[in-house]
Structures are given as C-alpha cells and as structure tokens.
Amino acid sequence: MRTGSVLAAGAALAVAAAAVAQTAPAPAPGNAPAWQPPVSPEVVAEVQNERTSIVIAALATPENATTAAGSTSALGVQIAQVIAANLERSGLYAPRGPSGVRAIAMSEVTAPQFEGWRATGADHLVHGFVRVDAAGNLTVGCYLYDMELGTELARQGFVVQPRDWRRAAHKCADAIYSRLSGEAPFFDSRIAYIAETGPKDNRVKRLAIMDSDGANHRFITNGQAIAISPRYSPDYRQIAYVSYLGDRVRVFIYDVGSGSQRAVFESNNTTFAPRWSPDGRFLLFSMAVGGNTDIYRIPVEGGTPRRMTDSPGIDVGGSYSPDGSRIVFESDRSGAQQIYVMNADGSEQRRISFGGGRYATPEWSPRGDLIAFTRIAGNFRIGVMTPSGGGERLLTDSWQDESPTWAPNGRVIQFFRTSQGREGRSQIYQVDLTGVNLRRVPTPVDGSDPSWGPVLP
C-alpha cells in the first residue's frame, strides 16, 4: 500500500467510507466533459515540428583557469550542455550543441559570425563565457541572438561560487526560455519527493530533494520513520511533510537552509497531505477521526487545528488557488472520489468533476487557470480541467500515473508512475500541457509524491 498516494486515500481510509450513504448530485445537462484520449501521433509530429531550433556553442573562457568545480574550459562545455538539456526538456525547442558544434573564441561572444552559423538552419544562437575572479568565484555570461536578423535578443550575467555552476546554467536557460516563449521561467527550481527503497510490502520512504532536472540529489531523512506527502513552502525555505513512526504521526516543517525541523502537529490518527496557503501562514492537512476523514487547517506555528469539512466520508487534500480565495479537494461524499471546490473558509462546497470514473489528488495551477488531477477509470492518468470543471483533458496514458505537481510557471506537470508487477517500482515523470513532451526525471532510487517548488531567488 502506498501511504499518501491515491491508493492510500482510498484503501487506508476505506473504513470511513463505510459510513457514507449519500446520493451523488446530478450533473446539469451537458455539464459532463467528454473523455478525450491523449494526443494522437499526428499531433505529436506537429508539436515536434514546430519546435524552435537553437544552436548552443560551448561557453568561451579568456583562459583555462582551475576552479573548485574543474577547469573553466570544461565548465564552459558543461554549462552549455545543461542549457541545451533544459531547453530540450521544455518541449518548445530543438537545441543543437555543444557536441558537434564548433568552439568559439572570447572575441566572438558579443560578435557572432552569423554567416557561418546560418548554414545550420537554426533560428537562434546562444553564446556565452565563463571566467574566474581573484576570489575564486565564477562569472557566467550568456547571450541569445536572432540568427536571421543578426541581432541580440537577451543577455544575462551571474556570479556564483564554483559549486553552483549548474544554477548559473539553469538561470541562463530560464532567460532564453522566457525571452522566446513569453512565459515565466522554471528551470532554476527544485523538487522534493519521497525516495523509496526495499521490497514492495516493506518500503523505506525518505524525504529527498533535487534540482528540477534530477541533479544535486540529497536525502533529508534517514528512513527510520516513514515520510510522505512533501510540499515546498511558497518562499522555498521550508518543506512540510508527514512522518509515521509506529503510532506517532507528526506533521513536520523542515527548514532547507539550516537543516532543522519542528513538529507542527502530532496525533495518533491517520494524517496526510499537508498543503501550504499561498501566504505561508497556514497548512491544510487531512485526518481520520472516528471513522470520518476531513480537511483541517492549522497555523504554521502550531496550535489547535480547525476542521474545514464535515461531510460523512473521506475528504482529502486541499490545494489553494494562487490568490488564496478557494480550495480544491477530493471527496467521496457522492459515493466515489470526485473533485470539489470550496471557499477558503470552508463555505460553498461544490462538485466540479463529472466525467465518469474517479478523480483524486487535485492541484491548483500557479497561474490559477487549471486544476491538475489523477483520473481513475481502469488505469490511473494525469489530466487537467478548468476551476469550473470544464475543458477536461488527459495528458498521460499509462497503467498508474498519479499525484500531479505543477512547475512554477504552470506549464509543466510532474507526477509519479508505478510499474505493473510484483515489484511495483515508482519513478518521477513530467509532461507539458500538450501531452506530447513526456519524459522521466532521473533519481538514484525509486521516487514518488513529487512536489515542485517555486523558482529559486
């Protein structure tokens, strides 16, 4: 059983569902969105053909100096590789280089030889440099050019310690992505997730964090207690999660900078799915009491939780809208898991999912325009709908995909996929809103329950 996942919400708390005896509200005529399959091969080809081509040369260096992270020449190649991988991962761009692309001199960084580069047929060109100062810090500069017009579109510079060279690469990729797409950046961000090891019936579950591309991985907890349901705070400084150690269930807040943590709430009742309010002042969580599971709110300093739902059955999750005015959650009060929306004070609770099957793990987009969810109709699939329940689209088509979490710009979704069979291994994946650009995020061990944090300052 996967505590904290869709299965746990339905299976571990099934005792509460036995008390439910309500009739599902009838959807208004024409309100049920039609099922839409994932994108066709024709759409896949169309999206891929529309990608913008970009040539990325290895970053130049005035002299091949030694740093704590390697030589500046080697770092120039590595930074260009990360920039290219980030842009390719977005699904909007088709980068070439730095492998197979000629190296440039420092004099070319701000004076590209466009005639030679135009033979590649690319739309844009990326140049840059990396150098080390007397204090041992790196200065990384990156420049974006329009190939046809021969003009500069953007330039960015960053001073970082050698160990943070990947952040400079992510920042460069973010600058390029934002200039060309008009969208907010998302590469320089981190993921919290649950790292899983051991047999399926006795998994060790540790809290872990990593960069958005899977690099700079770090385990946070040691595995003595089961960790589930991590969520980054809005300011990126803290992670809320639930810890199970025997009969002790605690909601912790972990401070990323200091490495310290504190318990916000402790109970002997099944507790899971902590979620931050947009202002960072409160946490929502779900707790089973007396055979009934409801959503509660508690100040981050601790105190007495306030119950937000009180219908018979299982009310799970709770994800705030970006402006903090509404909360989306799942409930089986209609007889099966469905998605509901309520005001931030718990009033005006209403169902918005009517597409057939069951719906779980809703998560409001940072842009406020969509709600991601897990749809259970045979297989588990990731989908999106508007906050009113319209425009439903499924983005994945696999055996068990669940627990979506949004990129900071609201255009990419991460989730975890569990394989069939006795092993039941789980891995982190991401997909964009076209449903075309699906890829796995590498982790050193199995991974579940991802939480995508905001862009780093």
TORDOKE-684785 format. One line per field, with one value per residue (C-alpha): x, y, z; residue in three letters; residue number from 1. Coordinates in Angstrom, 2 decimals, decimal comma, always signed. Layout:
# residues N
u <- c(X_...) $
v <- c(Y_...) $
w <- c(Z_...) $
r <- c(ALA_...) $
k <- c(NUM_...) $
//
This chain:
# residues 457
u <- c(+0,00_+1,35_+0,65_-0,15_-0,96_-4,32_-4,43_-3,82_-6,54_-9,00_-7,71_-6,19_-9,23_-11,88_-13,28_-14,50_-16,25_-18,44_-20,34_-21,19_-24,75_-25,27_-26,66_-24,46_-25,76_-26,99_-24,83_-26,53_-27,31_-24,26_-22,01_-20,10_-16,97_-16,37_-13,46_-10,52_-7,66_-4,03_-2,73_-2,58_+0,64_-0,27_-0,41_+2,88_+4,54_+3,02_+4,22_+7,70_+7,95_+7,04_+9,92_+12,29_+15,83_+18,71_+22,47_+24,37_+28,14_+30,33_+30,90_+34,21_+36,79_+39,54_+41,98_+41,64_+41,73_+41,34_+38,38_+36,96_+34,48_+37,02_+38,62_+36,75_+37,12_+35,38_+32,73_+32,02_+31,07_+29,08_+27,10_+26,19_+25,11_+22,78_+21,31_+20,65_+19,12_+16,82_+15,56_+15,00_+13,17_+10,69_+9,39_+9,41_+12,94_+15,22_+18,75_+21,96_+25,28_+27,59_+28,63_+29,19_+29,25_+32,48_+34,03_+34,11_+36,73_+36,05_+36,00_+33,00_+30,81_+29,45_+30,32_+28,94_+29,95_+26,35_+27,13_+28,80_+26,13_+23,24_+24,34_+22,97_+19,44_+18,81_+16,52_+18,61_+22,15_+23,45_+26,94_+28,47_+31,57_+32,80_+35,70_+37,03_+37,84_+40,51_+38,17_+37,57_+34,00_+32,68_+31,19_+28,92_+27,50_+25,02_+23,74_+20,79_+20,81_+18,27_+20,01_+18,07_+18,23_+21,70_+20,60_+20,97_+17,73_+18,87_+21,92_+22,32_+25,27_+25,63_+28,31_+28,27_+30,53_+32,02_+29,78_+26,73_+27,69_+24,56_+22,39_+24,05_+23,27_+19,63_+19,39_+20,77_+18,27_+15,47_+16,43_+16,40_+13,13_+11,36_+12,60_+11,47_+8,27_+6,99_+6,40_+7,75_+10,90_+11,02_+14,41_+16,12_+13,84_+13,92_+11,81_+11,02_+9,92_+9,77_+12,73_+11,73_+13,89_+13,26_+10,56_+7,10_+5,50_+8,14_+9,32_+11,73_+10,44_+12,79_+12,32_+14,71_+15,31_+16,93_+17,14_+14,30_+16,38_+17,29_+20,80_+22,21_+20,26_+20,17_+18,41_+16,86_+15,54_+17,27_+14,39_+13,81_+10,37_+8,13_+8,00_+5,09_+3,39_+6,12_+5,26_+7,52_+6,55_+5,76_+9,09_+11,08_+12,66_+10,71_+9,16_+6,10_+5,72_+4,16_+6,20_+4,97_+6,93_+4,90_+1,67_+3,14_+2,02_+3,52_+3,35_+6,87_+8,24_+11,82_+14,00_+16,02_+18,71_+19,50_+18,57_+16,46_+12,85_+9,96_+6,66_+3,59_+1,04_+1,08_-1,68_-2,41_-4,91_-4,09_-2,85_-1,54_-1,42_-0,17_-0,59_+0,58_-1,59_-0,20_+0,84_+2,72_+0,76_-1,30_-1,17_-4,07_-3,98_-6,32_-7,01_-9,21_-11,13_-13,84_-14,23_-14,53_-11,76_-11,86_-9,62_-8,15_-6,24_-3,53_-1,18_+2,43_+3,38_+1,12_-1,97_-5,46_-6,49_-9,72_-11,91_-12,77_-15,07_-17,61_-19,47_-19,63_-16,90_-13,35_-12,31_-8,69_-6,05_-6,77_-4,87_-5,30_-5,93_-2,99_-4,93_-5,85_-9,60_-10,56_-9,51_-9,82_-10,05_-11,27_-14,20_-16,16_-19,32_-21,10_-20,19_-16,86_-13,80_-14,60_-13,18_-14,79_-14,08_-14,86_-14,13_-11,06_-13,27_-14,87_-18,14_-19,90_-18,55_-19,49_-18,51_-16,79_-15,82_-18,46_-16,50_-17,01_-14,65_-12,98_-10,93_-8,20_-5,17_-6,30_-3,66_-4,33_-2,03_+0,23_-1,40_-4,87_-6,24_-6,24_-6,51_-4,43_-5,76_-5,49_-8,32_-9,05_-11,05_-9,27_-5,80_-4,58_-3,97_-2,96_-5,35_-6,31_-9,58_-10,63_-11,63_-15,28_-14,81_-14,77_-12,20_-11,08_-8,05_-5,99_-2,25_-0,89_-1,86_-0,18_-1,09_-0,66_+0,20_-0,75_-0,16_+0,49_+2,53_+2,96_+6,09_+6,37_+5,16_+2,10_+3,02_+4,66_+3,43_+5,43_+3,89_+4,96_+4,41_+4,24_+5,03_+2,91_+4,01_+5,19_+7,96_+5,65_+8,53_+7,77_+9,58_+9,19_+7,94_+6,93_+4,64_+3,73_+0,22_+0,32_+0,61_+3,38_+6,56_+6,72_+9,99_+11,39_+13,29_+16,27_+16,50_+19,08_+16,31_+12,58_+10,59_+7,01_+4,93_+6,91_+6,47_+7,74_+8,91_+8,97_+11,84_+14,86_+15,66) $
v <- c(+0,00_+3,42_+5,68_+9,17_+8,20_+7,83_+4,22_+5,12_+7,73_+5,13_+1,97_+3,01_+5,11_+2,77_+2,31_+5,89_+5,31_+2,63_+5,34_+7,22_+6,95_+9,97_+10,32_+11,94_+15,28_+15,03_+16,98_+19,61_+18,55_+18,87_+19,57_+16,29_+16,83_+14,28_+11,92_+12,91_+10,49_+11,57_+13,29_+11,45_+10,63_+13,39_+15,99_+14,68_+15,16_+18,63_+19,82_+18,44_+20,03_+23,42_+23,44_+26,40_+25,40_+26,82_+26,35_+26,41_+26,68_+25,78_+28,85_+30,52_+31,35_+34,00_+31,49_+27,92_+28,51_+25,89_+26,16_+24,01_+22,61_+21,92_+23,99_+26,91_+25,24_+22,10_+24,17_+26,05_+22,76_+21,52_+24,75_+24,67_+21,03_+21,91_+24,86_+22,61_+19,85_+22,33_+23,86_+20,46_+19,32_+22,19_+20,66_+24,03_+23,96_+21,73_+22,63_+21,61_+21,57_+21,93_+18,49_+18,65_+22,45_+24,38_+26,12_+29,93_+32,41_+35,10_+37,72_+36,00_+36,06_+39,53_+39,49_+36,24_+35,14_+34,90_+33,96_+30,76_+29,89_+30,45_+27,37_+25,31_+26,47_+27,31_+30,13_+31,31_+31,21_+31,08_+32,26_+32,81_+32,85_+31,62_+33,11_+33,01_+36,06_+36,58_+35,36_+32,08_+32,92_+32,23_+34,86_+33,27_+35,30_+34,12_+35,84_+34,99_+36,07_+36,06_+34,25_+35,77_+39,38_+39,09_+40,92_+40,35_+39,39_+38,94_+38,83_+37,74_+37,51_+35,66_+35,48_+32,17_+30,00_+27,12_+24,55_+26,47_+26,42_+24,40_+27,20_+29,64_+27,25_+26,99_+30,78_+31,17_+28,64_+30,43_+33,75_+32,20_+30,35_+33,46_+35,73_+33,39_+31,99_+34,95_+32,53_+32,68_+30,60_+27,24_+25,54_+27,01_+25,26_+22,18_+19,11_+17,47_+13,84_+10,54_+8,26_+4,59_+1,51_-2,06_-4,63_-3,50_-4,69_-3,03_+0,13_+2,57_+6,07_+9,01_+12,68_+13,84_+16,96_+17,58_+20,11_+20,17_+18,06_+15,45_+16,74_+17,71_+14,98_+14,92_+12,67_+14,64_+11,93_+8,67_+6,26_+5,25_+6,86_+6,75_+10,12_+11,02_+13,97_+16,64_+20,19_+23,21_+26,46_+29,46_+31,12_+27,92_+27,96_+25,08_+21,71_+20,35_+16,58_+13,83_+11,35_+7,96_+6,23_+3,44_+5,01_+8,51_+10,64_+14,10_+16,96_+18,38_+21,57_+21,14_+24,25_+23,81_+26,34_+25,22_+21,54_+21,77_+20,69_+21,07_+19,31_+21,43_+18,79_+15,32_+12,73_+9,02_+9,44_+8,81_+12,15_+13,08_+15,58_+18,83_+21,83_+25,44_+28,51_+30,98_+33,42_+30,68_+31,23_+28,03_+24,35_+22,23_+18,51_+15,53_+13,49_+10,50_+10,84_+8,43_+6,78_+10,10_+11,88_+15,66_+18,54_+20,67_+23,95_+24,84_+27,84_+27,01_+27,86_+25,04_+25,15_+23,68_+22,61_+23,97_+21,49_+22,75_+19,92_+17,88_+15,67_+11,90_+10,10_+10,85_+14,42_+14,51_+17,01_+20,64_+22,84_+26,60_+28,78_+31,17_+34,10_+32,06_+32,57_+28,97_+25,40_+22,36_+18,93_+15,40_+13,73_+10,50_+12,05_+11,31_+7,61_+7,78_+10,03_+13,31_+16,83_+19,65_+23,35_+25,46_+28,94_+29,36_+29,45_+26,10_+27,50_+26,81_+23,33_+22,10_+19,26_+20,08_+16,65_+14,80_+12,93_+9,36_+7,24_+8,57_+11,73_+12,32_+14,41_+17,77_+20,51_+24,12_+25,62_+28,52_+30,52_+29,79_+28,72_+24,94_+22,15_+19,01_+15,69_+11,90_+10,21_+6,59_+4,73_+1,43_+2,97_+6,00_+9,02_+12,64_+15,27_+18,92_+20,85_+24,44_+25,51_+25,28_+21,67_+22,32_+21,62_+18,29_+16,79_+13,71_+14,15_+10,67_+7,12_+4,54_+1,93_+4,06_+7,77_+9,86_+12,85_+15,78_+18,80_+21,97_+23,69_+27,26_+28,66_+26,38_+24,84_+21,53_+18,87_+16,29_+13,09_+9,56_+6,43_+2,96_-0,11_-3,25_-6,50_-7,66_-5,07_-2,09_+0,35_+4,07_+6,79_+10,54_+11,79_+15,10_+16,14_+19,50_+20,72_+19,46_+15,91_+15,39_+16,07_+13,23_+12,25_+10,67_+12,67_+10,57_+9,67_+7,39_+5,22_+4,81_+8,01_+9,04_+12,02_+14,84_+18,47_+21,14_+24,26_+27,87_+29,39_+30,00_+33,66) $
w <- c(+0,00_-0,96_+2,01_+0,84_-2,74_-4,48_-3,36_+0,26_+0,25_-0,93_+0,76_+4,09_+4,86_+3,47_+6,97_+6,83_+3,54_+5,07_+6,92_+3,73_+2,46_+0,26_-3,22_-5,84_-7,08_-10,65_-13,07_-15,14_-18,72_-20,88_-17,88_-18,07_-20,18_-22,90_-22,40_-24,55_-25,22_-25,06_-28,16_-31,48_-33,36_-35,83_-33,05_-31,64_-35,01_-35,41_-31,99_-32,55_-35,99_-34,54_-32,07_-32,38_-33,41_-31,37_-31,76_-28,45_-28,52_-25,56_-23,42_-24,13_-21,48_-21,54_-20,07_-18,93_-15,18_-12,46_-10,06_-7,27_-9,83_-12,57_-15,30_-16,85_-20,25_-19,03_-17,24_-20,48_-22,10_-19,10_-18,72_-22,42_-22,03_-19,16_-21,08_-24,08_-21,93_-20,16_-23,40_-24,96_-21,84_-22,17_-25,40_-27,19_-28,53_-30,60_-29,41_-31,17_-29,38_-27,72_-29,01_-32,77_-32,75_-33,22_-30,24_-30,15_-29,01_-26,40_-29,14_-30,74_-27,64_-28,42_-32,13_-33,59_-37,08_-38,28_-41,88_-40,78_-38,22_-40,65_-42,58_-39,66_-40,49_-36,83_-35,75_-32,82_-31,48_-27,90_-26,98_-23,57_-21,41_-18,04_-16,12_-12,57_-10,44_-7,79_-5,05_-6,88_-7,93_-11,41_-13,70_-16,28_-19,16_-21,77_-24,91_-27,17_-30,82_-33,64_-36,47_-39,37_-38,19_-36,70_-33,56_-29,83_-28,07_-24,47_-22,25_-18,64_-16,27_-12,98_-10,31_-8,43_-6,37_-8,39_-6,72_-8,01_-11,70_-12,53_-11,10_-13,48_-16,34_-15,23_-14,96_-18,47_-19,80_-17,94_-19,53_-23,02_-22,40_-21,06_-23,85_-26,62_-25,10_-23,10_-20,21_-16,67_-16,02_-14,25_-14,74_-11,65_-9,19_-7,01_-6,37_-3,04_-3,30_-1,45_-2,16_-1,91_-1,37_-0,24_-1,07_-2,06_+1,20_+3,39_+1,69_+3,27_+2,46_+2,86_+2,14_-0,59_-2,68_-6,07_-8,88_-11,39_-13,80_-11,17_-10,39_-6,95_-5,20_-1,40_+1,15_+4,02_+6,38_+7,29_+6,75_+10,37_+10,12_+7,03_+5,28_+2,95_+1,24_+0,98_-0,11_-0,55_+1,16_-1,08_-0,16_-0,86_+2,59_+4,14_+3,32_+5,10_+5,26_+7,38_+9,40_+10,64_+13,40_+14,97_+16,23_+16,22_+13,31_+13,02_+10,55_+10,29_+8,79_+7,61_+7,19_+4,00_+4,93_+8,48_+8,18_+11,35_+11,65_+14,05_+14,61_+13,86_+14,78_+16,35_+16,56_+16,76_+13,92_+10,27_+8,94_+5,50_+2,58_+4,17_+1,83_+2,30_+2,00_-0,58_+2,15_+4,02_+7,25_+7,33_+6,48_+5,33_+6,06_+6,11_+9,26_+10,05_+13,32_+14,47_+11,07_+9,21_+7,29_+6,99_+5,95_+8,72_+8,81_+11,31_+11,69_+10,78_+14,38_+15,58_+17,75_+17,52_+14,00_+12,58_+10,71_+7,20_+6,02_+7,96_+5,49_+6,12_+4,20_+3,11_+2,30_+1,19_+0,21_-0,25_-2,67_-2,53_-5,57_-6,11_-4,65_-1,55_-2,02_-2,82_-2,09_-4,36_-2,72_-3,30_-1,54_-1,82_-0,32_-3,62_-3,40_-5,27_-5,27_-7,04_-7,13_-5,16_-4,72_-1,65_-0,40_+1,78_+4,90_+4,01_+2,69_-0,63_-1,26_-4,73_-7,03_-10,34_-11,80_-13,82_-16,46_-15,23_-13,16_-10,02_-9,55_-6,98_-5,93_-7,38_-7,51_-8,47_-11,12_-10,03_-12,84_-11,46_-14,85_-14,45_-11,89_-12,39_-11,13_-11,23_-13,09_-12,23_-14,86_-15,22_-15,43_-13,48_-15,71_-15,24_-16,54_-16,26_-16,11_-15,52_-11,97_-13,06_-14,21_-17,95_-20,64_-19,24_-20,98_-20,17_-20,66_-19,96_-20,86_-18,66_-16,08_-12,94_-13,08_-10,04_-7,76_-10,13_-9,06_-11,13_-12,41_-11,09_-14,43_-14,64_-17,99_-16,98_-14,56_-12,63_-11,27_-10,41_-12,45_-10,90_-12,97_-13,08_-11,50_-8,11_-7,85_-8,37_-8,88_-8,97_-10,93_-11,36_-14,74_-16,21_-19,07_-20,55_-21,27_-24,86_-23,55_-26,10_-24,16_-21,64_-20,01_-16,86_-14,25_-13,11_-9,42_-7,73_-6,24_-6,81_-6,35_-5,56_-4,37_-6,04_-5,02_-7,40_-5,60_-6,86_-8,83_-6,63_-5,82) $
r <- c(MET_ARG_THR_GLY_SER_VAL_LEU_ALA_ALA_GLY_ALA_ALA_LEU_ALA_VAL_ALA_ALA_ALA_ALA_VAL_ALA_GLN_THR_ALA_PRO_ALA_PRO_ALA_PRO_GLY_ASN_ALA_PRO_ALA_TRP_GLN_PRO_PRO_VAL_SER_PRO_GLU_VAL_VAL_ALA_GLU_VAL_GLN_ASN_GLU_ARG_THR_SER_ILE_VAL_ILE_ALA_ALA_LEU_ALA_THR_PRO_GLU_ASN_ALA_THR_THR_ALA_ALA_GLY_SER_THR_SER_ALA_LEU_GLY_VAL_GLN_ILE_ALA_GLN_VAL_ILE_ALA_ALA_ASN_LEU_GLU_ARG_SER_GLY_LEU_TYR_ALA_PRO_ARG_GLY_PRO_SER_GLY_VAL_ARG_ALA_ILE_ALA_MET_SER_GLU_VAL_THR_ALA_PRO_GLN_PHE_GLU_GLY_TRP_ARG_ALA_THR_GLY_ALA_ASP_HIS_LEU_VAL_HIS_GLY_PHE_VAL_ARG_VAL_ASP_ALA_ALA_GLY_ASN_LEU_THR_VAL_GLY_CYS_TYR_LEU_TYR_ASP_MET_GLU_LEU_GLY_THR_GLU_LEU_ALA_ARG_GLN_GLY_PHE_VAL_VAL_GLN_PRO_ARG_ASP_TRP_ARG_ARG_ALA_ALA_HIS_LYS_CYS_ALA_ASP_ALA_ILE_TYR_SER_ARG_LEU_SER_GLY_GLU_ALA_PRO_PHE_PHE_ASP_SER_ARG_ILE_ALA_TYR_ILE_ALA_GLU_THR_GLY_PRO_LYS_ASP_ASN_ARG_VAL_LYS_ARG_LEU_ALA_ILE_MET_ASP_SER_ASP_GLY_ALA_ASN_HIS_ARG_PHE_ILE_THR_ASN_GLY_GLN_ALA_ILE_ALA_ILE_SER_PRO_ARG_TYR_SER_PRO_ASP_TYR_ARG_GLN_ILE_ALA_TYR_VAL_SER_TYR_LEU_GLY_ASP_ARG_VAL_ARG_VAL_PHE_ILE_TYR_ASP_VAL_GLY_SER_GLY_SER_GLN_ARG_ALA_VAL_PHE_GLU_SER_ASN_ASN_THR_THR_PHE_ALA_PRO_ARG_TRP_SER_PRO_ASP_GLY_ARG_PHE_LEU_LEU_PHE_SER_MET_ALA_VAL_GLY_GLY_ASN_THR_ASP_ILE_TYR_ARG_ILE_PRO_VAL_GLU_GLY_GLY_THR_PRO_ARG_ARG_MET_THR_ASP_SER_PRO_GLY_ILE_ASP_VAL_GLY_GLY_SER_TYR_SER_PRO_ASP_GLY_SER_ARG_ILE_VAL_PHE_GLU_SER_ASP_ARG_SER_GLY_ALA_GLN_GLN_ILE_TYR_VAL_MET_ASN_ALA_ASP_GLY_SER_GLU_GLN_ARG_ARG_ILE_SER_PHE_GLY_GLY_GLY_ARG_TYR_ALA_THR_PRO_GLU_TRP_SER_PRO_ARG_GLY_ASP_LEU_ILE_ALA_PHE_THR_ARG_ILE_ALA_GLY_ASN_PHE_ARG_ILE_GLY_VAL_MET_THR_PRO_SER_GLY_GLY_GLY_GLU_ARG_LEU_LEU_THR_ASP_SER_TRP_GLN_ASP_GLU_SER_PRO_THR_TRP_ALA_PRO_ASN_GLY_ARG_VAL_ILE_GLN_PHE_PHE_ARG_THR_SER_GLN_GLY_ARG_GLU_GLY_ARG_SER_GLN_ILE_TYR_GLN_VAL_ASP_LEU_THR_GLY_VAL_ASN_LEU_ARG_ARG_VAL_PRO_THR_PRO_VAL_ASP_GLY_SER_ASP_PRO_SER_TRP_GLY_PRO_VAL_LEU_PRO) $
k <- c(1_2_3_4_5_6_7_8_9_10_11_12_13_14_15_16_17_18_19_20_21_22_23_24_25_26_27_28_29_30_31_32_33_34_35_36_37_38_39_40_41_42_43_44_45_46_47_48_49_50_51_52_53_54_55_56_57_58_59_60_61_62_63_64_65_66_67_68_69_70_71_72_73_74_75_76_77_78_79_80_81_82_83_84_85_86_87_88_89_90_91_92_93_94_95_96_97_98_99_100_101_102_103_104_105_106_107_108_109_110_111_112_113_114_115_116_117_118_119_120_121_122_123_124_125_126_127_128_129_130_131_132_133_134_135_136_137_138_139_140_141_142_143_144_145_146_147_148_149_150_151_152_153_154_155_156_157_158_159_160_161_162_163_164_165_166_167_168_169_170_171_172_173_174_175_176_177_178_179_180_181_182_183_184_185_186_187_188_189_190_191_192_193_194_195_196_197_198_199_200_201_202_203_204_205_206_207_208_209_210_211_212_213_214_215_216_217_218_219_220_221_222_223_224_225_226_227_228_229_230_231_232_233_234_235_236_237_238_239_240_241_242_243_244_245_246_247_248_249_250_251_252_253_254_255_256_257_258_259_260_261_262_263_264_265_266_267_268_269_270_271_272_273_274_275_276_277_278_279_280_281_282_283_284_285_286_287_288_289_290_291_292_293_294_295_296_297_298_299_300_301_302_303_304_305_306_307_308_309_310_311_312_313_314_315_316_317_318_319_320_321_322_323_324_325_326_327_328_329_330_331_332_333_334_335_336_337_338_339_340_341_342_343_344_345_346_347_348_349_350_351_352_353_354_355_356_357_358_359_360_361_362_363_364_365_366_367_368_369_370_371_372_373_374_375_376_377_378_379_380_381_382_383_384_385_386_387_388_389_390_391_392_393_394_395_396_397_398_399_400_401_402_403_404_405_406_407_408_409_410_411_412_413_414_415_416_417_418_419_420_421_422_423_424_425_426_427_428_429_430_431_432_433_434_435_436_437_438_439_440_441_442_443_444_445_446_447_448_449_450_451_452_453_454_455_456_457) $
//
